[in-house]
Amino acid sequence: MYVPLWVKSHYSFLEGTCSPEALVNEAARLQLPAVALTDKHGLYGMVQAHTAAKAAGIKLLVGAELSVQPGSA
């Protein structure tokens, strides 16, 4: 079973192009059981993705790509 785990929406500027709803709807069209939304530095599209995933009947995996600067820990 294939599930994409590193997917970026248009909220990840210069990296993603689609809205969270479009990403979830495409995953549903492809009959995937789940899809992840892992935007850069935040959870900006999670509400939209959650609503679309619930309507499409697929699971949404929540994540984010974070950058840590040396010496910040």
Buried (B, 14 or more C-beta within 10 A) or exposed (E): EEBBEEBBBBBBEEEBEBBBBBBBBBBBEEEBEBBBBBBBEEBBBBEBBBBBBEEBEBBBBEBBEEEEEEEEE
